[in-house]
Amino acid sequence: MAGGTVTRADLCEAVYQRVGLSRAEAADLVEAVIEEIASAAVEGDNVKLSSFGTFVVRHKDERVGRNPKTGEEVPITPRRVMVFKPSNILKQRVDEGHNGA
């Protein structure tokens, strides 16, 4: 899984190889974890994974934006967005991986 984008299939294959589940069981496990994270986000809950990071649902109020092409002011409706805040441990691992390359 070096370089490029890691897909669900890649995650399933990694679980299959490392844990020893069947491919179908590994796929079910990955799907269950993703579904739990998604369900928590829909409910507005944060998801914290120790040593990895936190998925946070933020509420953005209505504000005025600007069309960059025309400069026209456009109202932006209130909405909820999901952001990922990496843990300090993950930040350090990423930085060390970059410096070692």
All heavy atoms as an XYZ file, in Angstrom:
765
protein
N       0.822     -1.200      0.000
C       0.000      0.000      0.000
C       0.862      1.259      0.000
O       0.478      2.270      0.541
C      -0.908      0.009      1.233
C      -2.039     -0.974      1.170
S      -3.303     -0.727      2.426
C      -2.566     -1.564      3.800
N       2.006      1.195     -0.595
C       2.892      2.366     -0.629
C       2.575      3.201     -1.861
O       2.496      2.689     -2.970
C       4.340      1.933     -0.637
N       2.413      4.503     -1.662
C       2.149      5.416     -2.768
C       0.714      5.314     -3.256
O       0.077      4.277     -3.152
N       0.183      6.409     -3.760
C      -1.167      6.387     -4.302
C      -2.231      6.485     -3.235
O      -2.030      7.016     -2.157
N      -3.379      5.915     -3.528
C      -4.535      5.981     -2.659
C      -4.842      4.600     -2.091
O      -4.815      3.609     -2.816
C      -5.758      6.476     -3.461
O      -5.442      7.765     -3.998
C      -6.983      6.591     -2.588
N      -5.143      4.546     -0.812
C      -5.535      3.294     -0.171
C      -7.058      3.183     -0.268
O      -7.776      4.074      0.163
C      -5.090      3.250      1.310
C      -5.573      1.978      1.976
C      -3.578      3.381      1.408
N      -7.528      2.087     -0.823
C      -8.961      1.883     -1.028
C      -9.514      0.898      0.002
O      -8.764      0.268      0.752
C      -9.226      1.310     -2.430
O      -8.626      0.010     -2.507
C      -8.662      2.219     -3.520
N     -10.836      0.749      0.007
C     -11.464     -0.251      0.871
C     -10.905     -1.636      0.573
O     -10.658     -2.427      1.475
C     -12.980     -0.278      0.655
C     -13.699      0.880      1.256
C     -15.180      0.791      0.916
N     -15.845      2.008      1.334
C     -16.951      2.041      2.038
N     -17.551      0.928      2.376
N     -17.471      3.180      2.401
N     -10.734     -1.927     -0.702
C     -10.195     -3.234     -1.091
C      -8.795     -3.433     -0.516
O      -8.453     -4.532     -0.067
C     -10.181     -3.366     -2.615
N      -7.978     -2.377     -0.519
C      -6.636     -2.462      0.065
C      -6.710     -2.743      1.561
O      -5.940     -3.541      2.092
C      -5.859     -1.158     -0.165
C      -5.569     -0.895     -1.630
O      -5.450     -1.858     -2.409
O      -5.474      0.302     -1.994
N      -7.624     -2.062      2.247
C      -7.790     -2.285      3.681
C      -8.249     -3.715      3.956
O      -7.750     -4.371      4.876
C      -8.792     -1.291      4.266
C      -8.361      0.175      4.267
C      -9.510      1.064      4.736
C      -7.143      0.383      5.139
N      -9.185     -4.192      3.166
C      -9.675     -5.566      3.328
C      -8.542     -6.567      3.127
O      -8.406     -7.530      3.890
C     -10.808     -5.853      2.351
S     -12.296     -4.893      2.651
N      -7.727     -6.346      2.118
C      -6.605     -7.247      1.847
C      -5.589     -7.220      2.988
O      -5.072     -8.263      3.387
C      -5.932     -6.851      0.516
C      -4.831     -7.784      0.081
C      -5.308     -9.204     -0.252
O      -6.503     -9.404     -0.544
O      -4.463    -10.116     -0.200
N      -5.328     -6.038      3.547
C      -4.392     -5.924      4.671
C      -4.919     -6.672      5.889
O      -4.163     -7.384      6.567
C      -4.144     -4.451      5.006
N      -6.216     -6.533      6.174
C      -6.812     -7.260      7.303
C      -6.741     -8.759      7.035
O      -6.382     -9.545      7.923
C      -8.270     -6.806      7.552
C      -8.969     -7.716      8.543
C      -8.293     -5.362      8.031
N      -7.037     -9.174      5.833
C      -6.979    -10.589      5.453
C      -5.586    -11.158      5.709
O      -5.430    -12.227      6.305
C      -7.375    -10.744      3.985
C      -6.992    -12.067      3.376
C      -7.675    -13.232      3.722
C      -5.958    -12.157      2.457
C      -7.324    -14.457      3.161
C      -5.599    -13.366      1.894
C      -6.276    -14.511      2.256
O      -5.925    -15.721      1.707
N      -4.558    -10.444      5.286
C      -3.191    -10.947      5.410
C      -2.672    -10.909      6.843
O      -1.954    -11.804      7.267
C      -2.254    -10.148      4.502
C      -2.487    -10.431      3.034
C      -1.557     -9.645      2.130
O      -0.700     -8.910      2.583
N      -1.740     -9.805      0.825
N      -3.031     -9.879      7.596
C      -2.467     -9.713      8.943
C      -3.233    -10.456     10.032
O      -2.651    -10.912     11.003
C      -2.390     -8.237      9.301
C      -1.380     -7.509      8.461
C      -1.239     -6.086      8.881
N      -0.377     -5.389      7.932
C      -0.207     -4.102      7.896
N      -0.844     -3.337      8.762
N       0.579     -3.550      7.009
N      -4.550    -10.552      9.890
C      -5.364    -11.110     10.965
C      -5.674    -12.580     10.726
O      -5.883    -13.327     11.678
C      -6.659    -10.288     11.140
C      -7.544    -10.858     12.222
C      -6.317     -8.836     11.440
N      -5.702    -12.983      9.476
C      -5.967    -14.384      9.187
C      -7.431    -14.711      8.992
O      -7.802    -15.881      8.957
N      -8.264    -13.703      8.886
C      -9.679    -13.940      8.572
C      -9.790    -14.297      7.096
O      -8.868    -14.055      6.316
C     -10.501    -12.676      8.848
C     -10.551    -12.161     10.281
C     -11.280    -10.822     10.329
C     -11.231    -13.167     11.187
N     -10.925    -14.850      6.711
C     -11.157    -15.066      5.280
C     -11.310    -13.707      4.616
O     -11.538    -12.692      5.288
C     -12.425    -15.899      5.073
O     -13.572    -15.129      5.373
N     -11.204    -13.693      3.307
C     -11.359    -12.411      2.596
C     -12.743    -11.818      2.850
O     -12.889    -10.612      3.018
C     -11.108    -12.599      1.103
C      -9.641    -12.630      0.753
C      -9.421    -12.461     -0.754
N      -8.034    -12.125     -1.022
C      -7.072    -13.010     -1.214
N      -7.342    -14.297     -1.161
N      -5.837    -12.603     -1.446
N     -13.760    -12.663      2.866
C     -15.131    -12.181      3.096
C     -15.274    -11.618      4.504
O     -15.887    -10.554      4.703
C     -16.134    -13.309      2.874
N     -14.692    -12.312      5.490
C     -14.761    -11.823      6.870
C     -13.985    -10.519      7.033
O     -14.435     -9.612      7.736
C     -14.207    -12.874      7.837
C     -15.084    -14.099      7.966
C     -14.400    -15.216      8.726
O     -13.155    -15.337      8.672
O     -15.135    -15.974      9.388
N     -12.843    -10.420      6.372
C     -12.044     -9.188      6.434
C     -12.823     -8.030      5.825
O     -12.846     -6.921      6.373
C     -10.711     -9.379      5.709
N     -13.487     -8.276      4.699
C     -14.294     -7.240      4.050
C     -15.446     -6.815      4.953
O     -15.734     -5.622      5.090
C     -14.818     -7.733      2.706
N     -16.097     -7.793      5.594
C     -17.196     -7.479      6.509
C     -16.711     -6.642      7.688
O     -17.381     -5.703      8.112
C     -17.852     -8.763      7.028
C     -18.659     -9.489      5.962
O     -18.966     -8.876      4.918
O     -18.981    -10.680      6.182
N     -15.539     -6.973      8.211
C     -14.975     -6.235      9.340
C     -14.671     -4.789      8.959
O     -15.046     -3.855      9.671
C     -13.711     -6.925      9.853
C     -12.994     -6.232     11.006
C     -13.892     -6.142     12.231
C     -11.700     -6.966     11.322
N     -14.025     -4.598      7.822
C     -13.707     -3.242      7.359
C     -14.989     -2.449      7.138
O     -15.105     -1.286      7.557
C     -12.841     -3.284      6.073
C     -12.734     -1.910      5.441
C     -11.451     -3.839      6.390
N     -15.975     -3.054      6.503
C     -17.249     -2.372      6.256
C     -17.940     -2.009      7.564
O     -18.515     -0.927      7.688
C     -18.181     -3.233      5.393
C     -17.735     -3.365      3.948
C     -17.634     -2.029      3.219
O     -18.478     -1.138      3.447
O     -16.689     -1.883      2.427
N     -17.871     -2.891      8.562
C     -18.511     -2.620      9.853
C     -17.851     -1.431     10.550
O     -18.536     -0.573     11.120
C     -18.451     -3.861     10.742
N     -16.528     -1.357     10.488
C     -15.813     -0.237     11.116
C     -16.162      1.070     10.413
O     -16.474      2.080     11.061
C     -14.289     -0.481     11.098
C     -13.531      0.774     11.514
C     -13.921     -1.648     12.002
N     -16.153      1.058      9.098
C     -16.489      2.271      8.338
C     -17.930      2.690      8.625
O     -18.218      3.884      8.801
C     -16.254      2.053      6.828
C     -14.749      1.943      6.562
C     -16.865      3.173      6.000
C     -14.396      1.515      5.149
N     -18.837      1.734      8.702
C     -20.241      2.039      8.987
C     -20.413      2.640     10.379
O     -21.197      3.570     10.563
C     -21.107      0.792      8.826
C     -22.580      1.015      9.124
C     -23.229      2.115      8.294
O     -22.831      2.300      7.120
O     -24.121      2.811      8.824
N     -19.688      2.133     11.367
C     -19.768      2.685     12.723
C     -19.285      4.137     12.750
O     -19.895      4.993     13.397
C     -18.948      1.847     13.707
C     -19.610      0.551     14.085
C     -20.941      0.748     14.798
O     -21.052      1.633     15.674
O     -21.884      0.021     14.464
N     -18.197      4.419     12.060
C     -17.676      5.791     12.000
C     -18.695      6.698     11.302
O     -18.996      7.795     11.777
C     -16.308      5.833     11.287
C     -15.263      5.121     12.150
C     -15.883      7.273     10.993
C     -13.926      4.894     11.454
N     -19.238      6.229     10.177
C     -20.217      7.030      9.433
C     -21.480      7.273     10.254
O     -22.008      8.389     10.282
C     -20.557      6.339      8.111
N     -21.968      6.249     10.946
C     -23.182      6.389     11.759
C     -22.977      7.396     12.888
O     -23.856      8.216     13.174
C     -23.595      5.035     12.348
O     -23.980      4.162     11.329
N     -21.809      7.332     13.515
C     -21.505      8.292     14.581
C     -21.477      9.710     14.027
O     -21.995     10.645     14.652
C     -20.176      7.942     15.247
N     -20.908      9.892     12.853
C     -20.843     11.219     12.239
C     -22.233     11.749     11.926
O     -22.529     12.921     12.174
C     -19.991     11.173     10.965
N     -23.086     10.892     11.393
C     -24.457     11.305     11.072
C     -25.183     11.752     12.336
O     -25.947     12.717     12.325
C     -25.217     10.150     10.372
C     -26.703     10.436     10.296
C     -24.647      9.914      8.981
N     -24.920     11.079     13.458
C     -25.537     11.438     14.735
C     -24.914     12.690     15.348
O     -25.412     13.209     16.339
C     -25.404     10.278     15.724
C     -26.198      9.051     15.335
C     -27.693      9.290     15.332
O     -28.194      9.948     16.269
O     -28.361      8.831     14.388
N     -23.808     13.156     14.770
C     -23.141     14.343     15.293
C     -22.102     14.037     16.354
O     -21.593     14.946     17.010
N     -21.778     12.750     16.528
C     -20.779     12.352     17.520
C     -19.373     12.429     16.937
O     -19.180     12.242     15.734
C     -21.031     10.910     17.976
C     -22.359     10.742     18.685
O     -22.852     11.728     19.256
O     -22.909      9.619     18.650
N     -18.399     12.657     17.810
C     -17.002     12.595     17.418
C     -16.527     11.152     17.582
O     -17.012     10.426     18.435
C     -16.150     13.517     18.288
C     -16.522     14.973     18.116
O     -17.074     15.368     17.101
N     -16.225     15.769     19.110
N     -15.572     10.753     16.757
C     -15.002      9.409     16.847
C     -13.510      9.561     17.117
O     -12.783     10.122     16.306
C     -15.218      8.609     15.547
C     -14.550      7.241     15.628
C     -16.694      8.470     15.237
N     -13.071      9.071     18.279
C     -11.665      9.166     18.652
C     -11.034      7.787     18.601
O     -11.508      6.854     19.242
C     -11.512      9.743     20.058
C     -10.071      9.899     20.471
C      -9.944     10.571     21.810
C      -8.467     10.765     22.128
N      -8.272     11.518     23.344
N      -9.962      7.669     17.820
C      -9.207      6.432     17.722
C      -7.817      6.711     18.301
O      -7.028      7.448     17.700
C      -9.101      5.975     16.256
C     -10.441      5.789     15.533
C     -10.226      5.505     14.055
C     -11.232      4.666     16.174
N      -7.541      6.152     19.463
C      -6.284      6.423     20.159
C      -5.091      6.178     19.246
O      -5.065      5.224     18.473
C      -6.167      5.531     21.397
O      -7.168      5.851     22.319
N      -4.110      7.049     19.347
C      -2.866      6.994     18.572
C      -3.085      7.213     17.078
O      -2.152      7.078     16.293
C      -2.130      5.671     18.782
O      -1.850      5.474     20.141
N      -4.322      7.514     16.664
C      -4.599      7.770     15.256
C      -5.136      9.175     15.063
O      -4.533      9.985     14.378
C      -5.578      6.732     14.705
C      -5.828      6.864     13.237
C      -4.841      6.559     12.311
C      -7.049      7.304     12.763
C      -5.059      6.693     10.948
C      -7.292      7.433     11.411
C      -6.293      7.130     10.506
N      -6.286      9.471     15.671
C      -6.851     10.804     15.548
C      -8.328     10.805     15.872
O      -8.887      9.808     16.319
N      -8.943     11.956     15.621
C     -10.353     12.140     15.938
C     -11.092     12.682     14.726
O     -10.636     13.632     14.084
C     -10.513     13.125     17.116
O      -9.725     12.665     18.212
C     -11.955     13.248     17.549
N     -12.227     12.063     14.429
C     -13.134     12.587     13.412
C     -14.126     13.472     14.157
O     -14.812     13.009     15.060
C     -13.874     11.451     12.698
C     -12.971     10.559     11.889
C     -12.433      9.405     12.439
C     -12.650     10.884     10.583
C     -11.610      8.576     11.707
C     -11.821     10.064      9.835
C     -11.293      8.909     10.400
N     -14.170     14.753     13.797
C     -14.983     15.731     14.510
C     -16.041     16.291     13.562
O     -15.728     16.673     12.433
C     -14.104     16.890     15.038
C     -14.940     17.927     15.755
C     -13.001     16.351     15.938
N     -17.289     16.345     14.041
C     -18.362     16.977     13.278
C     -18.446     18.423     13.740
O     -18.618     18.702     14.925
C     -19.705     16.256     13.491
C     -20.825     16.978     12.745
C     -19.604     14.812     13.042
N     -18.297     19.351     12.805
C     -18.355     20.769     13.126
C     -19.601     21.371     12.492
O     -20.017     20.997     11.404
C     -17.121     21.494     12.576
C     -15.862     21.140     13.309
C     -14.938     22.344     13.372
N     -13.778     22.011     14.178
C     -12.544     22.045     13.753
N     -12.291     22.413     12.507
N     -11.553     21.743     14.545
N     -20.165     22.335     13.205
C     -21.333     23.062     12.704
C     -20.859     24.415     12.188
O     -20.217     25.161     12.918
C     -22.361     23.248     13.816
C     -22.806     21.939     14.401
N     -23.816     21.193     13.834
C     -22.359     21.232     15.460
C     -23.967     20.080     14.538
N     -23.101     20.084     15.532
N     -21.163     24.697     10.929
C     -20.791     25.984     10.348
C     -22.051     26.818     10.189
O     -23.044     26.364      9.615
C     -20.104     25.787      8.999
C     -18.737     25.144      9.115
C     -18.003     25.257      7.811
C     -16.529     25.042      8.038
N     -15.754     25.457      6.883
N     -22.003     28.029     10.689
C     -23.145     28.937     10.585
C     -23.250     29.501      9.175
O     -22.312     29.411      8.378
C     -22.987     30.091     11.580
C     -23.088     29.627     13.025
O     -23.799     28.629     13.269
O     -22.445     30.246     13.889
N     -24.396     30.125      8.914
C     -24.576     30.793      7.623
C     -23.590     31.942      7.539
O     -23.305     32.626      8.529
C     -25.997     31.329      7.490
C     -26.255     31.961      6.136
C     -27.710     32.339      5.939
O     -28.530     32.072      6.830
O     -28.021     32.896      4.890
N     -23.044     32.131      6.340
C     -22.110     33.241      6.148
C     -22.193     33.711      4.708
O     -22.853     33.087      3.875
C     -20.688     32.807      6.490
C     -20.151     31.690      5.620
C     -18.807     31.192      6.133
N     -18.357     30.035      5.390
C     -17.570     30.076      4.321
N     -17.155     31.238      3.850
N     -17.202     28.972      3.706
N     -21.527     34.808      4.453
C     -21.520     35.353      3.103
C     -20.207     34.957      2.445
O     -19.125     35.173      2.991
C     -21.664     36.896      3.124
C     -21.555     37.459      1.717
C     -22.987     37.277      3.757
N     -20.321     34.331      1.275
C     -19.152     33.969      0.483
C     -19.079     34.849     -0.743
O     -19.928     35.715     -0.959
N     -18.066     34.630     -1.521
C     -17.887     35.439     -2.723
C     -17.532     34.515     -3.881
O     -16.661     33.672     -3.763
C     -16.763     36.438     -2.477
C     -16.741     37.593     -3.440
C     -15.671     38.607     -3.066
N     -15.889     39.258     -1.788
C     -16.681     40.294     -1.586
N     -17.363     40.785     -2.602
N     -16.802     40.837     -0.400
N     -18.230     34.704     -5.002
C     -17.907     33.964     -6.212
C     -16.549     34.474     -6.703
O     -16.409     35.649     -7.026
C     -18.994     34.193     -7.265
C     -18.732     33.428     -8.539
O     -17.600     33.201     -8.929
N     -19.812     33.048     -9.207
N     -15.522     33.632     -6.761
C     -14.194     34.112     -7.128
C     -14.114     34.616     -8.568
O     -13.277     35.459     -8.883
C     -13.287     32.898     -6.936
C     -14.184     31.723     -6.898
C     -15.528     32.208     -6.453
N     -15.003     34.141     -9.423
C     -14.965     34.552    -10.823
C     -15.587     35.936    -11.019
O     -15.037     36.780    -11.723
C     -15.719     33.521    -11.659
C     -15.231     33.386    -13.066
C     -15.899     32.208    -13.734
C     -15.125     31.822    -14.968
N     -15.711     30.671    -15.638
N     -16.749     36.149    -10.375
C     -17.484     37.394    -10.599
C     -17.363     38.386     -9.448
O     -17.665     39.564     -9.604
C     -18.988     37.093    -10.799
O     -19.510     36.543     -9.591
C     -19.204     36.135    -11.948
N     -16.931     37.907     -8.282
C     -16.856     38.777     -7.113
C     -18.207     38.983     -6.439
O     -18.300     39.684     -5.433
N     -19.250     38.359     -6.973
C     -20.595     38.512     -6.427
C     -20.696     37.814     -5.072
O     -20.198     36.710     -4.875
C     -21.599     37.885     -7.406
C     -23.020     37.864     -6.923
C     -23.940     37.086     -7.860
O     -23.478     36.594     -8.899
O     -25.129     36.970     -7.516
N     -21.362     38.491     -4.121
C     -21.577     37.900     -2.804
C     -22.693     36.873     -2.884
O     -23.725     37.106     -3.515
C     -21.923     38.978     -1.779
C     -20.738     39.841     -1.412
C     -21.037     40.774     -0.253
O     -22.202     40.857      0.169
O     -20.089     41.416      0.215
N     -22.461     35.729     -2.246
C     -23.413     34.624     -2.279
C     -23.591     34.108     -0.853
O     -22.603     33.872     -0.151
C     -22.887     33.477     -3.173
C     -23.866     32.331     -3.229
C     -22.562     33.969     -4.566
N     -24.835     33.922     -0.395
C     -25.020     33.364      0.949
C     -24.655     31.872      0.962
O     -25.024     31.128      0.064
C     -26.507     33.576      1.237
C     -27.140     33.677     -0.107
C     -26.105     34.258     -1.036
N     -23.932     31.466      1.988
C     -23.590     30.054      2.176
C     -24.431     29.548      3.332
O     -24.375     30.096      4.439
C     -22.083     29.882      2.454
C     -21.271     30.409      1.267
C     -21.752     28.418      2.732
C     -19.772     30.417      1.495
N     -25.222     28.522      3.068
C     -26.165     28.017      4.062
C     -25.439     27.311      5.214
O     -24.331     26.806      5.033
C     -27.159     27.034      3.418
O     -26.421     25.970      2.820
C     -27.989     27.720      2.348
N     -26.054     27.277      6.384
C     -25.440     26.554      7.504
C     -25.367     25.064      7.182
O     -26.213     24.522      6.469
C     -26.387     26.808      8.675
C     -27.593     27.446      8.134
C     -27.327     27.866      6.736
N     -24.334     24.428      7.682
C     -24.165     23.003      7.398
C     -23.254     22.366      8.431
O     -22.614     23.046      9.218
C     -23.599     22.797      6.000
C     -22.202     23.374      5.834
C     -21.849     23.482      4.354
N     -20.479     23.892      4.139
C     -20.010     25.111      4.291
N     -20.815     26.058      4.704
N     -18.760     25.400      4.060
N     -23.214     21.052      8.400
C     -22.293     20.297      9.251
C     -21.209     19.721      8.348
O     -21.495     19.236      7.259
C     -23.013     19.163      9.972
C     -24.055     19.648     10.933
C     -24.673     18.571     11.781
N     -24.910     17.302     11.096
C     -25.179     16.178     11.721
N     -25.255     16.137     13.021
N     -25.403     15.073     11.038
N     -19.988     19.771      8.815
C     -18.873     19.211      8.067
C     -18.086     18.284      8.990
O     -18.119     18.430     10.212
C     -17.937     20.302      7.498
C     -18.662     21.161      6.482
C     -17.348     21.154      8.600
N     -17.400     17.349      8.402
C     -16.588     16.422      9.181
C     -15.129     16.699      8.887
O     -14.731     16.805      7.720
C     -16.938     14.984      8.803
C     -16.292     13.968      9.663
S     -17.067     12.380      9.310
C     -16.130     11.347     10.377
N     -14.347     16.832      9.956
C     -12.916     17.067      9.800
C     -12.164     15.989     10.568
O     -12.693     15.379     11.498
C     -12.497     18.468     10.292
C     -13.127     19.548      9.433
C     -12.842     18.680     11.743
N     -10.938     15.760     10.162
C     -10.090     14.791     10.846
C      -8.941     15.528     11.503
O      -8.254     16.321     10.862
C      -9.544     13.755      9.853
C      -8.583     12.795     10.487
C      -9.033     11.825     11.365
C      -7.228     12.862     10.221
C      -8.152     10.935     11.966
C      -6.334     11.971     10.815
C      -6.801     11.016     11.686
N      -8.765     15.282     12.796
C      -7.661     15.869     13.544
C      -6.716     14.739     13.921
O      -7.040     13.915     14.773
C      -8.179     16.565     14.805
C      -9.063     17.767     14.512
C      -9.729     18.291     15.756
C      -8.700     18.738     16.781
N      -9.334     19.364     17.961
N      -5.555     14.658     13.273
C      -4.632     13.570     13.584
C      -4.055     13.718     14.989
O      -3.873     14.834     15.484
C      -3.540     13.703     12.526
C      -3.606     15.121     12.077
C      -5.030     15.552     12.241
N      -3.763     12.576     15.624
C      -3.139     12.599     16.943
C      -1.689     13.041     16.801
O      -1.101     12.986     15.709
C      -3.185     11.217     17.578
O      -2.287     10.348     16.907
N      -1.098     13.459     17.909
C       0.313     13.840     17.881
C       1.192     12.665     17.488
O       2.210     12.840     16.810
C       0.742     14.398     19.246
C       0.143     15.765     19.501
O      -0.148     16.506     18.571
N      -0.069     16.101     20.762
N       0.810     11.470     17.895
C       1.574     10.274     17.536
C       1.549     10.065     16.024
O       2.584      9.789     15.408
C       1.012      9.039     18.275
C       1.261      9.179     19.781
C       1.618      7.753     17.746
C       0.539      8.164     20.635
N       0.377     10.203     15.399
C       0.281     10.049     13.951
C       1.052     11.151     13.238
O       1.764     10.886     12.260
C      -1.182     10.035     13.508
C      -1.413      9.880     12.002
C      -0.796      8.589     11.476
C      -2.899      9.925     11.688
N       0.935     12.392     13.729
C       1.686     13.495     13.122
C       3.174     13.196     13.129
O       3.871     13.420     12.139
C       1.424     14.797     13.884
C       0.070     15.396     13.659
C      -0.046     16.661     14.484
C      -1.427     17.238     14.487
N      -1.526     18.449     15.314
N       3.668     12.685     14.263
C       5.088     12.375     14.387
C       5.485     11.251     13.425
O       6.520     11.336     12.766
C       5.400     11.968     15.827
C       6.865     11.710     16.082
C       7.127     11.345     17.536
O       6.199     11.261     18.345
N       8.376     11.126     17.859
N       4.654     10.224     13.326
C       4.953      9.111     12.413
C       4.992      9.583     10.973
O       5.865      9.178     10.196
C       3.922      8.010     12.568
C       4.074      7.200     13.846
C       3.095      6.073     13.912
N       3.343      5.113     12.835
C       2.508      4.132     12.500
N       1.376      3.973     13.158
N       2.795      3.301     11.526
N       4.056     10.444     10.598
C       4.018     10.973      9.235
C       5.266     11.807      8.959
O       5.901     11.682      7.919
C       2.729     11.792      8.994
C       2.806     12.569      7.685
C       1.518     10.879      9.004
N       5.619     12.649      9.914
C       6.799     13.499      9.755
C       8.075     12.660      9.636
O       8.912     12.914      8.786
C       6.913     14.474     10.922
C       8.058     15.471     10.718
O       8.150     16.036      9.610
O       8.837     15.680     11.655
N       8.198     11.639     10.489
C       9.376     10.773     10.438
C       9.432     10.011      9.114
O      10.507      9.819      8.553
C       9.368      9.800     11.614
C       9.664     10.455     12.936
C       9.428      9.552     14.134
O       8.957      8.406     13.944
O       9.705      9.999     15.257
N       8.290      9.600      8.614
C       8.236      8.912      7.327
C       8.665      9.808      6.193
O       9.342      9.396      5.271
N       8.298     11.091      6.299
C       8.680     12.066      5.275
C      10.169     12.351      5.323
O      10.842     12.417      4.310
C       7.876     13.359      5.455
C       8.301     14.470      4.539
N       8.211     14.362      3.182
C       8.840     15.689      4.774
C       8.661     15.483      2.617
N       9.039     16.288      3.567
N      10.694     12.534      6.532
C      12.112     12.850      6.685
C      13.005     11.676      6.297
O      14.136     11.872      5.890
C      12.423     13.279      8.127
C      11.803     14.616      8.466
O      11.547     15.420      7.574
N      11.543     14.845      9.733
N      12.477     10.461      6.440
C      13.259      9.287      6.097
C      13.272      8.976      4.626
O      14.021      8.151      4.149
N      12.418      9.661      3.835
C      12.315      9.360      2.405
C      13.356     10.067      1.611
O      13.941     11.011      1.943
C      10.921      9.763      1.905
